[in-house]
């Protein structure tokens, strides 16, 4: 129902993943939207899904994508992402993962399998999520098809300046998840939603703090992923295109203290491939 409401309001890009267990309901909503005439064809939508860590092995990638397409009742994805630069033993779709199941990821062979998925027409584009500059370099050093997208945590309190500059130079689009700081999730914080500067700017503009965050991200030239189950908020989240932040407001936001909300310590283990957060993020934390 929420997805149908989103389509009615005007959303066309839907982001899912094997881990989220939302592929099936999204597929049902797409079928209903077509039946109800909310969209004329599947081509009006942009559908993204992601390869979970337990499938981040060369021979598991194609079967995982086929399973995703079956769940979604679709013939192709618009974008397929490696969810994390992490592999665990095949089998379970869970977070946190079991630390004893962490194994080294072979980025070269996993990326080759992603390229095969695109060559087969099962996805129009391929990319990654939660990758550092160094890990992107590893993929780019052997890739025939460079990643189209890197989907990462990004908001005014975690602006990703170094990564954005790197991706810009390489022609990789940044997609911002948790643009409001993911308040209410297991790992999110209230830092963004309770930031005094953002409150002041919102008040001066006659906008909500959320709208200021989304407009700020949009002005950085990134793709912004928003999430709401509330129809009024869905409309508000779209209402960011007919106004701008001033140069002074943008400057003040650029000087906010930085704090990563989701360090992903779940993937760090004394016995695993990443012994520290420093190794997982290559110092970008």
C-alpha positions in Angstrom: 0.0 0.0 0.0 2.8 2.4 0.9 4.6 1.8 -2.4 1.4 2.3 -4.4 0.9 5.6 -2.5 4.4 6.6 -3.3 3.8 5.9 -7.0 0.6 7.9 -6.9 2.5 10.9 -5.3 5.1 10.7 -8.0 8.0 8.5 -6.9 9.6 6.3 -9.7 12.9 5.0 -8.2 12.6 2.2 -5.7 15.6 0.8 -3.8 15.4 -2.7 -2.3 17.8 -5.5 -1.5 17.9 -9.2 -0.8 18.6 -8.4 2.8 15.6 -6.1 3.3 12.9 -8.8 2.5 11.0 -6.1 0.6 11.6 -7.5 -2.9 8.3 -9.5 -2.9 6.0 -6.7 -1.7 7.7 -4.3 -4.1 7.0 -6.7 -7.0 3.4 -7.1 -6.0 3.0 -3.3 -5.8 4.5 -2.9 -9.3 2.0 -5.5 -10.6 -0.9 -3.6 -8.9 0.3 -0.2 -10.2 0.2 -1.6 -13.7 -3.2 -3.1 -13.2 -4.6 0.0 -11.7 -3.1 2.2 -14.4 -0.9 4.2 -12.1 1.9 3.6 -14.6 1.6 2.5 -18.2 4.6 0.2 -18.2 7.4 -1.1 -16.0 9.9 1.0 -18.0 8.5 4.1 -16.1 10.1 2.8 -12.9 13.8 2.6 -11.9 14.3 -0.5 -9.7 17.5 -1.1 -7.7 18.4 -4.2 -5.7 21.5 -5.5 -4.0 23.7 -8.6 -3.7 24.0 -9.7 -0.1 27.3 -10.7 1.5 26.4 -14.4 1.5 26.1 -14.2 -2.3 29.2 -12.2 -2.8 31.0 -15.1 -4.4 31.6 -15.4 -8.2 29.3 -18.4 -8.7 26.5 -17.1 -6.5 26.0 -13.7 -8.2 23.9 -14.8 -11.2 21.6 -17.1 -9.2 21.1 -14.4 -6.6 20.1 -11.9 -9.2 17.7 -14.4 -10.8 16.1 -15.0 -7.4 15.7 -11.2 -6.9 14.1 -10.9 -10.3 11.7 -13.8 -9.5 10.8 -12.1 -6.2 10.1 -8.8 -8.0 8.3 -10.5 -10.9 10.6 -8.5 -13.3 12.6 -9.4 -16.3 15.4 -6.9 -15.5 16.7 -4.5 -12.9 17.8 -0.9 -13.7 20.6 -1.2 -11.2 22.2 -4.0 -9.2 24.7 -3.2 -6.4 27.2 -5.2 -4.3 25.7 -4.3 -0.9 29.0 -4.3 1.0 32.7 -5.0 0.2 32.2 -8.1 2.4 31.7 -11.9 1.9 30.3 -14.4 4.3 29.8 -18.1 3.8 26.8 -18.7 1.5 23.4 -19.4 3.1 21.9 -16.8 5.4 20.5 -13.3 4.7 21.0 -11.6 8.1 22.5 -8.6 9.7 24.5 -8.7 11.9 26.3 -11.5 10.2 28.0 -14.3 12.2 31.6 -13.2 12.6 32.8 -16.8 12.3 31.3 -16.8 8.7 33.3 -13.8 7.5 35.6 -14.7 4.6 37.8 -12.6 2.3 35.9 -11.1 -0.7 37.4 -11.6 -4.1 36.4 -8.3 -5.6 37.8 -9.1 -9.1 35.8 -12.3 -9.6 32.6 -10.9 -7.9 32.7 -7.9 -10.2 33.3 -10.1 -13.3 30.0 -11.9 -12.3 28.2 -8.6 -12.0 29.5 -7.6 -15.5 28.1 -10.9 -16.8 24.7 -10.0 -15.3 24.7 -6.8 -17.3 25.9 -8.5 -20.4 22.9 -10.9 -20.1 20.5 -8.0 -19.9 19.3 -8.9 -16.4 20.3 -5.5 -15.1 20.9 -2.3 -17.1 23.6 -1.0 -14.8 25.8 -2.3 -12.0 27.4 -0.6 -9.0 28.5 -0.9 -5.4 27.4 0.2 -2.0 29.5 1.2 1.1 32.8 1.2 -0.9 35.8 3.4 0.0 38.0 5.1 -2.6 40.6 2.3 -2.2 38.1 -0.5 -2.8 36.7 1.3 -5.8 40.3 1.5 -7.2 40.6 -2.2 -6.8 37.5 -2.8 -8.9 38.5 -0.1 -11.5 41.9 -1.7 -12.0 40.4 -4.8 -13.7 36.8 -3.8 -14.6 35.6 -3.9 -18.1 32.5 -2.0 -17.0 33.2 0.6 -14.3 30.6 0.9 -11.4 27.9 3.3 -12.3 27.0 4.0 -8.7 28.4 3.9 -5.2 25.5 4.0 -2.6 26.8 5.3 0.7 25.7 7.0 3.9 25.6 10.7 3.3 24.0 13.7 5.1 25.0 17.1 6.5 26.8 15.4 9.4 28.6 12.9 7.2 29.3 14.7 3.9 31.8 12.3 2.3 33.8 15.1 0.6 36.8 12.9 -0.3 34.7 10.1 -1.7 32.5 12.4 -3.6 35.5 14.1 -5.2 37.0 10.7 -6.2 33.7 9.3 -7.6 33.2 12.6 -9.5 36.6 12.2 -11.2 35.9 8.6 -12.1 32.3 9.2 -13.4 30.7 7.2 -10.6 27.4 8.6 -9.3 27.0 8.8 -5.5 23.7 7.7 -4.1 23.0 9.1 -0.6 21.3 6.7 1.9 20.2 7.9 5.4 20.1 11.6 4.2 18.3 12.4 7.5 20.7 10.4 9.8 18.5 7.2 10.0 16.9 8.2 13.3 14.8 5.3 14.5 17.0 2.5 13.0 19.2 0.2 15.1 22.3 2.2 14.2 21.0 5.7 13.3 21.3 8.8 15.5 19.4 12.0 16.2 22.4 14.1 15.3 21.0 15.4 12.0 17.4 15.9 13.1 18.5 17.7 16.3 21.2 19.9 14.7 20.7 23.5 15.7 22.1 25.0 12.5 19.8 22.9 10.3 16.9 23.9 12.6 17.7 27.6 12.1 18.0 27.3 8.3 14.7 25.4 8.2 13.0 28.1 10.2 14.4 30.9 8.1 13.3 29.1 4.9 9.9 28.1 6.1 10.8 24.5 5.3 11.1 21.3 7.4 14.6 20.3 8.6 14.2 17.1 6.5 13.6 19.2 3.4 16.7 21.3 4.1 18.8 18.1 4.4 17.3 16.6 1.1 17.8 19.9 -0.7 21.4 20.1 0.5 22.1 16.6 -0.7 20.4 17.3 -4.1 22.5 20.5 -4.5 25.7 18.3 -4.1 24.7 16.6 -7.3 24.0 13.2 -5.8 21.0 10.9 -6.0 19.0 11.0 -2.8 17.2 8.0 -1.4 14.2 9.0 0.9 12.1 6.7 3.0 8.7 7.3 4.5 5.5 5.4 5.2 3.6 8.6 5.7 1.9 10.1 2.6 2.2 13.7 3.7 5.9 13.3 4.4 6.4 11.6 1.0 4.9 14.7 -0.6 7.2 17.0 1.6 10.2 14.9 0.6 9.5 15.7 -3.1 8.9 19.4 -2.4 12.6 20.4 -2.7 12.9 21.5 -6.3 11.5 25.1 -6.5 13.8 26.7 -3.9 17.5 26.8 -3.0 19.9 27.2 -0.1 21.8 30.4 -0.2 25.6 30.3 -0.6 26.0 31.3 3.0 23.7 28.6 4.2 25.6 26.0 2.2 28.9 27.3 3.6 27.7 26.9 7.1 26.5 23.4 6.5 29.9 22.5 4.9 31.5 23.4 8.2 29.4 21.1 10.4 31.4 18.6 12.6 31.4 15.2 10.9 30.3 11.9 12.4 29.7 8.6 10.7 26.4 7.1 11.8 27.0 3.5 10.7 30.6 2.3 11.2 29.5 -1.3 10.5 31.6 -3.0 13.3 29.6 -6.1 12.5 32.0 -6.8 9.7 35.1 -6.4 11.8 36.7 -9.4 13.6 40.1 -10.4 14.9 39.8 -13.6 12.9 38.2 -12.1 9.8 39.5 -10.3 6.7 38.9 -6.9 8.3 40.6 -6.6 11.7 39.6 -3.0 12.3 37.2 -0.3 11.1 40.3 1.4 9.7 40.7 -1.6 7.3 37.0 -1.8 6.4 36.8 1.9 5.5 40.5 2.4 4.5 40.7 5.3 6.9 37.6 7.1 5.5 35.9 7.2 8.9 
